[in-house]
Amino acid sequence: MKIPADVKLTEEILREAMGLLEDMRSRMGMFEHQHYAGLKRRFEQHSCINEGLRLALNDIETEQKIMEK
């Protein structure tokens, strides 16, 4: 069975988001900030992502801002 490209993209972005969540347990460095920004841009370009994942990425961004203070 062929998997639609949107589903593959969603799975890829979800895997990256999960990896970033794991990285949030420790202080984020410059690489993680850049990686997150790139992921966020890619995410915003694809409206096929469900609202739950959108909220999870927003939580990461909020946590990132808290850690920067």
HTML snippet that shows the backbone in 3Dmol.js (N, CA, C, O; Angstrom):
<script src="https://3Dmol.org/build/3Dmol-min.js"></script>
<div id="view" style="width:600px;height:400px;position:relative"></div>
<script>
const pdb = `
ATOM      1  N   MET A   1       0.842  -1.179   0.000  1.00  0.00           N
ATOM      2  CA  MET A   1       0.000   0.000   0.000  1.00  0.00           C
ATOM      3  C   MET A   1       0.887   1.242   0.000  1.00  0.00           C
ATOM      4  O   MET A   1       1.830   1.345   0.784  1.00  0.00           O
ATOM      5  N   LYS A   2       0.575   2.169  -0.876  1.00  0.00           N
ATOM      6  CA  LYS A   2       1.350   3.404  -0.967  1.00  0.00           C
ATOM      7  C   LYS A   2       0.861   4.397   0.086  1.00  0.00           C
ATOM      8  O   LYS A   2      -0.342   4.603   0.250  1.00  0.00           O
ATOM      9  N   ILE A   3       1.808   5.006   0.794  1.00  0.00           N
ATOM     10  CA  ILE A   3       1.480   5.993   1.826  1.00  0.00           C
ATOM     11  C   ILE A   3       1.520   7.379   1.190  1.00  0.00           C
ATOM     12  O   ILE A   3       2.520   7.734   0.565  1.00  0.00           O
ATOM     13  N   PRO A   4       0.452   8.174   1.335  1.00  0.00           N
ATOM     14  CA  PRO A   4       0.446   9.532   0.763  1.00  0.00           C
ATOM     15  C   PRO A   4       1.593  10.383   1.306  1.00  0.00           C
ATOM     16  O   PRO A   4       2.017  10.216   2.449  1.00  0.00           O
ATOM     17  N   ALA A   5       2.079  11.287   0.481  1.00  0.00           N
ATOM     18  CA  ALA A   5       3.208  12.143   0.864  1.00  0.00           C
ATOM     19  C   ALA A   5       2.890  12.970   2.103  1.00  0.00           C
ATOM     20  O   ALA A   5       3.771  13.173   2.939  1.00  0.00           O
ATOM     21  N   ASP A   6       1.659  13.454   2.247  1.00  0.00           N
ATOM     22  CA  ASP A   6       1.297  14.253   3.422  1.00  0.00           C
ATOM     23  C   ASP A   6       1.419  13.443   4.706  1.00  0.00           C
ATOM     24  O   ASP A   6       1.826  13.971   5.741  1.00  0.00           O
ATOM     25  N   VAL A   7       1.069  12.164   4.642  1.00  0.00           N
ATOM     26  CA  VAL A   7       1.174  11.305   5.822  1.00  0.00           C
ATOM     27  C   VAL A   7       2.640  11.093   6.177  1.00  0.00           C
ATOM     28  O   VAL A   7       3.015  11.152   7.348  1.00  0.00           O
ATOM     29  N   LYS A   8       3.463  10.849   5.171  1.00  0.00           N
ATOM     30  CA  LYS A   8       4.899  10.674   5.420  1.00  0.00           C
ATOM     31  C   LYS A   8       5.498  11.935   6.031  1.00  0.00           C
ATOM     32  O   LYS A   8       6.286  11.859   6.974  1.00  0.00           O
ATOM     33  N   LEU A   9       5.126  13.090   5.495  1.00  0.00           N
ATOM     34  CA  LEU A   9       5.633  14.354   6.019  1.00  0.00           C
ATOM     35  C   LEU A   9       5.195  14.537   7.467  1.00  0.00           C
ATOM     36  O   LEU A   9       5.990  14.947   8.313  1.00  0.00           O
ATOM     37  N   THR A  10       3.941  14.236   7.748  1.00  0.00           N
ATOM     38  CA  THR A  10       3.420  14.364   9.107  1.00  0.00           C
ATOM     39  C   THR A  10       4.189  13.465  10.061  1.00  0.00           C
ATOM     40  O   THR A  10       4.548  13.889  11.159  1.00  0.00           O
ATOM     41  N   GLU A  11       4.442  12.235   9.657  1.00  0.00           N
ATOM     42  CA  GLU A  11       5.195  11.307  10.500  1.00  0.00           C
ATOM     43  C   GLU A  11       6.613  11.817  10.743  1.00  0.00           C
ATOM     44  O   GLU A  11       7.122  11.735  11.861  1.00  0.00           O
ATOM     45  N   GLU A  12       7.244  12.340   9.705  1.00  0.00           N
ATOM     46  CA  GLU A  12       8.605  12.861   9.836  1.00  0.00           C
ATOM     47  C   GLU A  12       8.651  14.040  10.814  1.00  0.00           C
ATOM     48  O   GLU A  12       9.522  14.105  11.681  1.00  0.00           O
ATOM     49  N   ILE A  13       7.710  14.963  10.663  1.00  0.00           N
ATOM     50  CA  ILE A  13       7.670  16.130  11.543  1.00  0.00           C
ATOM     51  C   ILE A  13       7.378  15.704  12.974  1.00  0.00           C
ATOM     52  O   ILE A  13       7.961  16.245  13.914  1.00  0.00           O
ATOM     53  N   LEU A  14       6.487  14.746  13.144  1.00  0.00           N
ATOM     54  CA  LEU A  14       6.169  14.255  14.483  1.00  0.00           C
ATOM     55  C   LEU A  14       7.391  13.624  15.139  1.00  0.00           C
ATOM     56  O   LEU A  14       7.643  13.852  16.322  1.00  0.00           O
ATOM     57  N   ARG A  15       8.152  12.836  14.386  1.00  0.00           N
ATOM     58  CA  ARG A  15       9.377  12.235  14.937  1.00  0.00           C
ATOM     59  C   ARG A  15      10.365  13.319  15.373  1.00  0.00           C
ATOM     60  O   ARG A  15      10.965  13.224  16.443  1.00  0.00           O
ATOM     61  N   GLU A  16      10.530  14.342  14.543  1.00  0.00           N
ATOM     62  CA  GLU A  16      11.436  15.431  14.899  1.00  0.00           C
ATOM     63  C   GLU A  16      10.939  16.173  16.134  1.00  0.00           C
ATOM     64  O   GLU A  16      11.734  16.530  17.004  1.00  0.00           O
ATOM     65  N   ALA A  17       9.639  16.405  16.218  1.00  0.00           N
ATOM     66  CA  ALA A  17       9.071  17.092  17.381  1.00  0.00           C
ATOM     67  C   ALA A  17       9.291  16.277  18.646  1.00  0.00           C
ATOM     68  O   ALA A  17       9.608  16.836  19.696  1.00  0.00           O
ATOM     69  N   MET A  18       9.128  14.981  18.557  1.00  0.00           N
ATOM     70  CA  MET A  18       9.348  14.126  19.717  1.00  0.00           C
ATOM     71  C   MET A  18      10.816  14.183  20.148  1.00  0.00           C
ATOM     72  O   MET A  18      11.116  14.214  21.341  1.00  0.00           O
ATOM     73  N   GLY A  19      11.707  14.198  19.190  1.00  0.00           N
ATOM     74  CA  GLY A  19      13.126  14.325  19.516  1.00  0.00           C
ATOM     75  C   GLY A  19      13.422  15.641  20.211  1.00  0.00           C
ATOM     76  O   GLY A  19      14.218  15.689  21.149  1.00  0.00           O
ATOM     77  N   LEU A  20      12.788  16.701  19.755  1.00  0.00           N
ATOM     78  CA  LEU A  20      12.981  18.005  20.389  1.00  0.00           C
ATOM     79  C   LEU A  20      12.408  18.027  21.801  1.00  0.00           C
ATOM     80  O   LEU A  20      12.975  18.652  22.697  1.00  0.00           O
ATOM     81  N   LEU A  21      11.296  17.352  21.994  1.00  0.00           N
ATOM     82  CA  LEU A  21      10.738  17.268  23.347  1.00  0.00           C
ATOM     83  C   LEU A  21      11.736  16.612  24.295  1.00  0.00           C
ATOM     84  O   LEU A  21      11.889  17.041  25.439  1.00  0.00           O
ATOM     85  N   GLU A  22      12.408  15.582  23.820  1.00  0.00           N
ATOM     86  CA  GLU A  22      13.421  14.925  24.642  1.00  0.00           C
ATOM     87  C   GLU A  22      14.573  15.883  24.945  1.00  0.00           C
ATOM     88  O   GLU A  22      15.095  15.899  26.060  1.00  0.00           O
ATOM     89  N   ASP A  23      14.961  16.672  23.962  1.00  0.00           N
ATOM     90  CA  ASP A  23      16.044  17.634  24.154  1.00  0.00           C
ATOM     91  C   ASP A  23      15.675  18.725  25.155  1.00  0.00           C
ATOM     92  O   ASP A  23      16.555  19.311  25.786  1.00  0.00           O
ATOM     93  N   MET A  24      14.386  19.000  25.303  1.00  0.00           N
ATOM     94  CA  MET A  24      13.942  20.056  26.214  1.00  0.00           C
ATOM     95  C   MET A  24      14.230  19.718  27.674  1.00  0.00           C
ATOM     96  O   MET A  24      14.203  20.600  28.533  1.00  0.00           O
ATOM     97  N   ARG A  25      14.499  18.476  27.951  1.00  0.00           N
ATOM     98  CA  ARG A  25      14.784  18.092  29.340  1.00  0.00           C
ATOM     99  C   ARG A  25      16.077  18.735  29.837  1.00  0.00           C
ATOM    100  O   ARG A  25      16.262  18.940  31.037  1.00  0.00           O
ATOM    101  N   SER A  26      16.920  19.033  28.943  1.00  0.00           N
ATOM    102  CA  SER A  26      18.143  19.748  29.317  1.00  0.00           C
ATOM    103  C   SER A  26      18.117  21.110  28.631  1.00  0.00           C
ATOM    104  O   SER A  26      17.270  21.370  27.777  1.00  0.00           O
ATOM    105  N   ARG A  27      19.021  21.945  29.003  1.00  0.00           N
ATOM    106  CA  ARG A  27      19.047  23.293  28.428  1.00  0.00           C
ATOM    107  C   ARG A  27      19.320  23.234  26.932  1.00  0.00           C
ATOM    108  O   ARG A  27      20.187  22.489  26.476  1.00  0.00           O
ATOM    109  N   MET A  28      18.582  24.014  26.189  1.00  0.00           N
ATOM    110  CA  MET A  28      18.753  24.025  24.739  1.00  0.00           C
ATOM    111  C   MET A  28      19.962  24.870  24.358  1.00  0.00           C
ATOM    112  O   MET A  28      20.206  25.932  24.930  1.00  0.00           O
ATOM    113  N   GLY A  29      20.703  24.379  23.390  1.00  0.00           N
ATOM    114  CA  GLY A  29      21.823  25.121  22.854  1.00  0.00           C
ATOM    115  C   GLY A  29      21.438  25.795  21.546  1.00  0.00           C
ATOM    116  O   GLY A  29      20.285  25.721  21.121  1.00  0.00           O
ATOM    117  N   MET A  30      22.390  26.444  20.916  1.00  0.00           N
ATOM    118  CA  MET A  30      22.136  27.167  19.672  1.00  0.00           C
ATOM    119  C   MET A  30      21.634  26.235  18.570  1.00  0.00           C
ATOM    120  O   MET A  30      20.719  26.587  17.825  1.00  0.00           O
ATOM    121  N   PHE A  31      22.230  25.048  18.465  1.00  0.00           N
ATOM    122  CA  PHE A  31      21.805  24.107  17.431  1.00  0.00           C
ATOM    123  C   PHE A  31      20.333  23.745  17.590  1.00  0.00           C
ATOM    124  O   PHE A  31      19.591  23.715  16.608  1.00  0.00           O
ATOM    125  N   GLU A  32      19.910  23.470  18.819  1.00  0.00           N
ATOM    126  CA  GLU A  32      18.518  23.093  19.064  1.00  0.00           C
ATOM    127  C   GLU A  32      17.566  24.235  18.736  1.00  0.00           C
ATOM    128  O   GLU A  32      16.484  24.013  18.193  1.00  0.00           O
ATOM    129  N   HIS A  33      17.975  25.469  19.071  1.00  0.00           N
ATOM    130  CA  HIS A  33      17.141  26.627  18.745  1.00  0.00           C
ATOM    131  C   HIS A  33      16.968  26.744  17.225  1.00  0.00           C
ATOM    132  O   HIS A  33      15.863  26.994  16.742  1.00  0.00           O
ATOM    133  N   GLN A  34      18.057  26.564  16.480  1.00  0.00           N
ATOM    134  CA  GLN A  34      17.995  26.656  15.026  1.00  0.00           C
ATOM    135  C   GLN A  34      17.164  25.519  14.440  1.00  0.00           C
ATOM    136  O   GLN A  34      16.367  25.725  13.525  1.00  0.00           O
ATOM    137  N   HIS A  35      17.358  24.326  14.975  1.00  0.00           N
ATOM    138  CA  HIS A  35      16.611  23.164  14.493  1.00  0.00           C
ATOM    139  C   HIS A  35      15.118  23.353  14.746  1.00  0.00           C
ATOM    140  O   HIS A  35      14.291  23.056  13.885  1.00  0.00           O
ATOM    141  N   TYR A  36      14.785  23.848  15.930  1.00  0.00           N
ATOM    142  CA  TYR A  36      13.379  24.085  16.260  1.00  0.00           C
ATOM    143  C   TYR A  36      12.772  25.133  15.328  1.00  0.00           C
ATOM    144  O   TYR A  36      11.647  24.966  14.857  1.00  0.00           O
ATOM    145  N   ALA A  37      13.502  26.201  15.061  1.00  0.00           N
ATOM    146  CA  ALA A  37      12.991  27.253  14.178  1.00  0.00           C
ATOM    147  C   ALA A  37      12.712  26.696  12.781  1.00  0.00           C
ATOM    148  O   ALA A  37      11.699  27.028  12.166  1.00  0.00           O
ATOM    149  N   GLY A  38      13.609  25.853  12.289  1.00  0.00           N
ATOM    150  CA  GLY A  38      13.399  25.235  10.984  1.00  0.00           C
ATOM    151  C   GLY A  38      12.194  24.312  10.980  1.00  0.00           C
ATOM    152  O   GLY A  38      11.411  24.300  10.031  1.00  0.00           O
ATOM    153  N   LEU A  39      12.053  23.546  12.040  1.00  0.00           N
ATOM    154  CA  LEU A  39      10.912  22.647  12.165  1.00  0.00           C
ATOM    155  C   LEU A  39       9.609  23.429  12.222  1.00  0.00           C
ATOM    156  O   LEU A  39       8.622  23.048  11.592  1.00  0.00           O
ATOM    157  N   LYS A  40       9.606  24.517  12.972  1.00  0.00           N
ATOM    158  CA  LYS A  40       8.404  25.346  13.100  1.00  0.00           C
ATOM    159  C   LYS A  40       8.005  25.920  11.740  1.00  0.00           C
ATOM    160  O   LYS A  40       6.822  25.952  11.402  1.00  0.00           O
ATOM    161  N   ARG A  41       8.995  26.373  10.958  1.00  0.00           N
ATOM    162  CA  ARG A  41       8.707  26.903   9.617  1.00  0.00           C
ATOM    163  C   ARG A  41       8.088  25.819   8.732  1.00  0.00           C
ATOM    164  O   ARG A  41       7.089  26.055   8.051  1.00  0.00           O
ATOM    165  N   ARG A  42       8.692  24.635   8.751  1.00  0.00           N
ATOM    166  CA  ARG A  42       8.159  23.533   7.939  1.00  0.00           C
ATOM    167  C   ARG A  42       6.752  23.174   8.374  1.00  0.00           C
ATOM    168  O   ARG A  42       5.877  22.920   7.546  1.00  0.00           O
ATOM    169  N   PHE A  43       6.549  23.155   9.663  1.00  0.00           N
ATOM    170  CA  PHE A  43       5.243  22.813  10.216  1.00  0.00           C
ATOM    171  C   PHE A  43       4.178  23.795   9.752  1.00  0.00           C
ATOM    172  O   PHE A  43       3.086  23.392   9.352  1.00  0.00           O
ATOM    173  N   GLU A  44       4.494  25.071   9.806  1.00  0.00           N
ATOM    174  CA  GLU A  44       3.527  26.098   9.432  1.00  0.00           C
ATOM    175  C   GLU A  44       3.195  26.067   7.943  1.00  0.00           C
ATOM    176  O   GLU A  44       2.149  26.574   7.536  1.00  0.00           O
ATOM    177  N   GLN A  45       4.063  25.484   7.131  1.00  0.00           N
ATOM    178  CA  GLN A  45       3.816  25.408   5.693  1.00  0.00           C
ATOM    179  C   GLN A  45       2.823  24.306   5.332  1.00  0.00           C
ATOM    180  O   GLN A  45       2.302  24.286   4.216  1.00  0.00           O
ATOM    181  N   HIS A  46       2.561  23.409   6.246  1.00  0.00           N
ATOM    182  CA  HIS A  46       1.716  22.253   5.943  1.00  0.00           C
ATOM    183  C   HIS A  46       0.510  22.223   6.866  1.00  0.00           C
ATOM    184  O   HIS A  46       0.618  21.862   8.038  1.00  0.00           O
ATOM    185  N   SER A  47      -0.620  22.600   6.335  1.00  0.00           N
ATOM    186  CA  SER A  47      -1.834  22.680   7.142  1.00  0.00           C
ATOM    187  C   SER A  47      -2.449  21.317   7.417  1.00  0.00           C
ATOM    188  O   SER A  47      -3.453  21.232   8.123  1.00  0.00           O
ATOM    189  N   CYS A  48      -1.871  20.247   6.876  1.00  0.00           N
ATOM    190  CA  CYS A  48      -2.429  18.917   7.100  1.00  0.00           C
ATOM    191  C   CYS A  48      -2.146  18.418   8.519  1.00  0.00           C
ATOM    192  O   CYS A  48      -2.721  17.416   8.943  1.00  0.00           O
ATOM    193  N   ILE A  49      -1.274  19.103   9.251  1.00  0.00           N
ATOM    194  CA  ILE A  49      -0.932  18.689  10.604  1.00  0.00           C
ATOM    195  C   ILE A  49      -2.128  18.924  11.521  1.00  0.00           C
ATOM    196  O   ILE A  49      -2.789  19.959  11.439  1.00  0.00           O
ATOM    197  N   ASN A  50      -2.398  17.964  12.384  1.00  0.00           N
ATOM    198  CA  ASN A  50      -3.566  18.111  13.260  1.00  0.00           C
ATOM    199  C   ASN A  50      -3.312  19.117  14.379  1.00  0.00           C
ATOM    200  O   ASN A  50      -2.168  19.477  14.658  1.00  0.00           O
ATOM    201  N   GLU A  51      -4.377  19.559  15.004  1.00  0.00           N
ATOM    202  CA  GLU A  51      -4.307  20.597  16.036  1.00  0.00           C
ATOM    203  C   GLU A  51      -3.509  20.135  17.258  1.00  0.00           C
ATOM    204  O   GLU A  51      -2.849  20.952  17.900  1.00  0.00           O
ATOM    205  N   GLY A  52      -3.557  18.846  17.589  1.00  0.00           N
ATOM    206  CA  GLY A  52      -2.805  18.333  18.737  1.00  0.00           C
ATOM    207  C   GLY A  52      -1.311  18.534  18.576  1.00  0.00           C
ATOM    208  O   GLY A  52      -0.634  18.946  19.517  1.00  0.00           O
ATOM    209  N   LEU A  53      -0.793  18.247  17.393  1.00  0.00           N
ATOM    210  CA  LEU A  53       0.632  18.443  17.136  1.00  0.00           C
ATOM    211  C   LEU A  53       0.966  19.923  17.127  1.00  0.00           C
ATOM    212  O   LEU A  53       2.024  20.323  17.613  1.00  0.00           O
ATOM    213  N   ARG A  54       0.077  20.741  16.581  1.00  0.00           N
ATOM    214  CA  ARG A  54       0.292  22.194  16.580  1.00  0.00           C
ATOM    215  C   ARG A  54       0.417  22.698  18.024  1.00  0.00           C
ATOM    216  O   ARG A  54       1.290  23.512  18.322  1.00  0.00           O
ATOM    217  N   LEU A  55      -0.449  22.220  18.914  1.00  0.00           N
ATOM    218  CA  LEU A  55      -0.395  22.625  20.321  1.00  0.00           C
ATOM    219  C   LEU A  55       0.886  22.138  20.992  1.00  0.00           C
ATOM    220  O   LEU A  55       1.468  22.853  21.808  1.00  0.00           O
ATOM    221  N   ALA A  56       1.329  20.927  20.656  1.00  0.00           N
ATOM    222  CA  ALA A  56       2.567  20.401  21.231  1.00  0.00           C
ATOM    223  C   ALA A  56       3.757  21.269  20.841  1.00  0.00           C
ATOM    224  O   ALA A  56       4.613  21.557  21.677  1.00  0.00           O
ATOM    225  N   LEU A  57       3.819  21.685  19.588  1.00  0.00           N
ATOM    226  CA  LEU A  57       4.921  22.543  19.152  1.00  0.00           C
ATOM    227  C   LEU A  57       4.844  23.918  19.805  1.00  0.00           C
ATOM    228  O   LEU A  57       5.877  24.511  20.115  1.00  0.00           O
ATOM    229  N   ASN A  58       3.648  24.425  20.017  1.00  0.00           N
ATOM    230  CA  ASN A  58       3.508  25.700  20.723  1.00  0.00           C
ATOM    231  C   ASN A  58       3.978  25.569  22.167  1.00  0.00           C
ATOM    232  O   ASN A  58       4.567  26.503  22.711  1.00  0.00           O
ATOM    233  N   ASP A  59       3.725  24.418  22.795  1.00  0.00           N
ATOM    234  CA  ASP A  59       4.208  24.179  24.154  1.00  0.00           C
ATOM    235  C   ASP A  59       5.727  24.181  24.202  1.00  0.00           C
ATOM    236  O   ASP A  59       6.319  24.703  25.147  1.00  0.00           O
ATOM    237  N   ILE A  60       6.365  23.598  23.184  1.00  0.00           N
ATOM    238  CA  ILE A  60       7.830  23.600  23.116  1.00  0.00           C
ATOM    239  C   ILE A  60       8.335  25.034  23.051  1.00  0.00           C
ATOM    240  O   ILE A  60       9.278  25.401  23.752  1.00  0.00           O
ATOM    241  N   GLU A  61       7.707  25.837  22.212  1.00  0.00           N
ATOM    242  CA  GLU A  61       8.130  27.228  22.057  1.00  0.00           C
ATOM    243  C   GLU A  61       7.965  27.996  23.367  1.00  0.00           C
ATOM    244  O   GLU A  61       8.834  28.786  23.736  1.00  0.00           O
ATOM    245  N   THR A  62       6.868  27.771  24.062  1.00  0.00           N
ATOM    246  CA  THR A  62       6.634  28.431  25.347  1.00  0.00           C
ATOM    247  C   THR A  62       7.698  28.022  26.354  1.00  0.00           C
ATOM    248  O   THR A  62       8.245  28.870  27.060  1.00  0.00           O
ATOM    249  N   GLU A  63       7.995  26.733  26.424  1.00  0.00           N
ATOM    250  CA  GLU A  63       9.016  26.231  27.344  1.00  0.00           C
ATOM    251  C   GLU A  63      10.379  26.823  27.001  1.00  0.00           C
ATOM    252  O   GLU A  63      11.161  27.154  27.893  1.00  0.00           O
ATOM    253  N   GLN A  64      10.660  26.954  25.709  1.00  0.00           N
ATOM    254  CA  GLN A  64      11.925  27.527  25.255  1.00  0.00           C
ATOM    255  C   GLN A  64      12.054  28.966  25.746  1.00  0.00           C
ATOM    256  O   GLN A  64      13.116  29.363  26.225  1.00  0.00           O
ATOM    257  N   LYS A  65      10.995  29.740  25.632  1.00  0.00           N
ATOM    258  CA  LYS A  65      11.028  31.133  26.073  1.00  0.00           C
ATOM    259  C   LYS A  65      11.217  31.227  27.579  1.00  0.00           C
ATOM    260  O   LYS A  65      11.932  32.108  28.057  1.00  0.00           O
ATOM    261  N   ILE A  66      10.595  30.340  28.328  1.00  0.00           N
ATOM    262  CA  ILE A  66      10.747  30.322  29.787  1.00  0.00           C
ATOM    263  C   ILE A  66      12.193  30.020  30.155  1.00  0.00           C
ATOM    264  O   ILE A  66      12.749  30.644  31.059  1.00  0.00           O
ATOM    265  N   MET A  67      12.807  29.062  29.456  1.00  0.00           N
ATOM    266  CA  MET A  67      14.185  28.673  29.760  1.00  0.00           C
ATOM    267  C   MET A  67      15.167  29.783  29.421  1.00  0.00           C
ATOM    268  O   MET A  67      16.230  29.868  30.036  1.00  0.00           O
ATOM    269  N   GLU A  68      14.835  30.636  28.455  1.00  0.00           N
ATOM    270  CA  GLU A  68      15.732  31.721  28.061  1.00  0.00           C
ATOM    271  C   GLU A  68      15.796  32.825  29.100  1.00  0.00           C
ATOM    272  O   GLU A  68      16.761  33.588  29.137  1.00  0.00           O
ATOM    273  N   LYS A  69      14.768  32.918  29.954  1.00  0.00           N
ATOM    274  CA  LYS A  69      14.716  33.998  30.952  1.00  0.00           C
ATOM    275  C   LYS A  69      15.628  33.748  32.103  1.00  0.00           C
ATOM    276  O   LYS A  69      15.698  34.563  33.023  1.00  0.00           O
TER     277      LYS A  69
END
`;
const viewer = $3Dmol.createViewer("view");
viewer.addModel(pdb, "pdb");
viewer.setStyle({}, {cartoon: {color: "spectrum"}});
viewer.zoomTo();
viewer.render();
</script>
